[in-house]
Amino acid sequence: MKKFYTIIGQQHIGKVNYGHKNMTLKCMFPITAHISTVIKEGEKFEVVAVDSFDTMDSHKNVELLKEELQESFNNSFEFHYVNAHFEHEQKSQIQTFMRLYETFKENDQVYFDITFGLKPTPMTVFVSCNYAQKFIPGLKICDVVYAHYTFGMDENYVHPIVDVTSLFLLNNLIESISRFEEKDPMKFLKTVFNFDEM
């Protein structure tokens, strides 16, 4: 099943135009626009809201997200909540990793929106996705995106949703190369990416 993860922000969010894959949608949460480009009408999917703040404001945003998804997709989705209250201690980071990892299932097709949240949270997302794709049978990380929000723009401005999946894939590639290409891994990478031509 397709499963969409989004990190919940702390501030109140207003509706803006988000653009992704030749489509623009006015919504509060970029994950809603992203889902619209992936899901076919009536297709069932899951949404996992990752709350890295665990405050009254972030809880309100979780409810607003549920309402927005209901308006856009009716009852086509299951909604799950992960409390990933984040602090800058190793124990807290490991707890967040474990809570995320426990939500992954065999054959999941995973889509991750890392627009909101504290900076360490997207890093934890990358680590958990990397681990899950290696050790959960059939699980695939389909994409990782974030909304590039520009402050001070008028209401017609379209804020692009940027695909950063290549960074996730590059990390996996580098890990694989390091195991087999011991003499000159950078030369191998340059060949793979035609780096001399860039």
N, C-alpha and C positions, 0 to 999 in steps of 0.2 A: 504494500500500500504506500501511496505517496504521503510523506510526513513532513510538515513544515514547522520549523522551529523559529521563534522570534524572541529576541531579548527585549524585555519591557523597560521602558524609560521611567524616569522619576517625574519629569515635568508634564503638565497638562499639554495635550497635543491637539492642535486644530487641524482642520481639513486643508490639504494642499494638493496640487497636481503632482503625481509621481508618474514618470515615464519609464517604460521597460518594454523592450522588444516591439517597437512600433505601436505601442498602445499607451494611452494616457488615462489615468483614473484619478478622480478627486476623492481622497480618503485620508483618514488620520494616520493609518499604519501602513508603511511601505509593504509589509508582508501581504496585505490584501491585494495590492496591485500586482505583486509578484505571483500570487496564487492564480489570479485571473489570467495570467499568460501561460500557465502550466495545465490547469485543470479544465477538462471538458465539461459542458453543462450536464449536471446530474451525477458526475463522477464523485465517488466517496473518497474522503481524505481525512488526515488527522492534523491537528495544530497543537503544538506544545509551546506554551508561554513560559519563558524562563525569566523569573523575577529576581534580578540581582540587587534590588533595594529593600523589598519587604517593608514598605511604608504605606500609609493611607493613600498617598498619591499614586504609587505604583499599583496598589490594589484596584484603585479606580480605573487606571489605564487597562488593567486586565479585563475589567467589566466592559469598558468601552470597546476593547478589541472583540470580545464575544459578541456584543451588539452589532458591530460593523460587519463581522463575518456572517452573522445571521441575516442581516439585510442583503448582503451580496450573494450568499450561497445557500440560504434557507437551512434545511436540516441535513445538508450533504456532508457534514464534518463532525468528527469527535474532537472534543476540546480537553486538553490536559494542562495541568499547572505544575511547574517545578519551582520550588522555593530554593533559589541559589544565592541567598544573602551572602554578599561577598565582602570579605575583609582581607587585609593584606598579610595574612599569616598562612604559612604552608598548610596547616591543618584545614583551614577554610577552603583553600584552593583545591585540595584533594577531595573534600566533601562535595564541592561543586562538580568536579570531574566525575565522581561516582554517581551523583544524582542524575547528571546528563546521561552517562553511560547506561544506567538502569532503564532508561526510556527507549533505548534502541532495541529493535526486534529483528529476527531473521527476515530477509528479503525486503526490508524497508528501503524505500527510495527517498533519500533525505535531502531536504532543501533548507538552507539556514540563512536567516536574515540577521546580520550583526550590526544593524544601524545604531541601536541604543545600548545603554549599559556602560559600566565602568570599563576602562581600558583592559584590565586583565581578563574580563569575561570572554571577549572574542578569542583571546589566546587559549583559554581553557576549552572553548568550543572547538578550535582547531585540533587540540590534543585529543579530545574525546572522539571527534570524528575520525581522526587518524587511527586511533586504537580500534574503534568500532568497525571500520572498514576492513581492518586486518583480521579481526577475530570473530566477527559475527557473520555466519554463513549467509551469502546472498545480499548482504547489505551494501548499498551503493550510495556514495555522496554525489548527488547530481549537481548541486551548485551551492555556492556561498556568495551572498550578495549583501550590499549595504546601500542605503539611499544617500546620495551626495546632496545634502540639504544646504542651500545657500541663503543666508539670512538677509533680510532687507529687500527682497524681491517682491514685485507686485503679485496680485493673486492669480494672474494668468501664467506666471512662470512655471515651467515644468522642471521639477527636480529629478535628475536621472537616477535610476537604480543601476548600480555598477556591479558587474560580475567579477568577483575576485577568486573564483574557483581555481584559476591557474596558479595562484600562490599555494593553495592546498596541494594541488597536483605536483607542483615543483618540489615541495617539501618531500613528498613521497618518492619522487624520482631521485632526488639527491640521496635519500636514505638507501634506496636500492643500489644506486651506482657505487656508493661508498663500500658496499659489501663485495662487489665484484671487480671494480675498476680501481686497483690500488696504485698503479704507476702514475697516471696523470688524469684524475677525475675531471679537472677543469677543461682539459682538452676534449674529453669525451662530451661534456656538456655543451661546449662551443660548437661541436660538430652536430649534435642533436638539434640545437636551436639555430643553426646557421648564424652564429653570433658575429662572425667576421663581416657578414653582410648587413648587420643591423646598424 
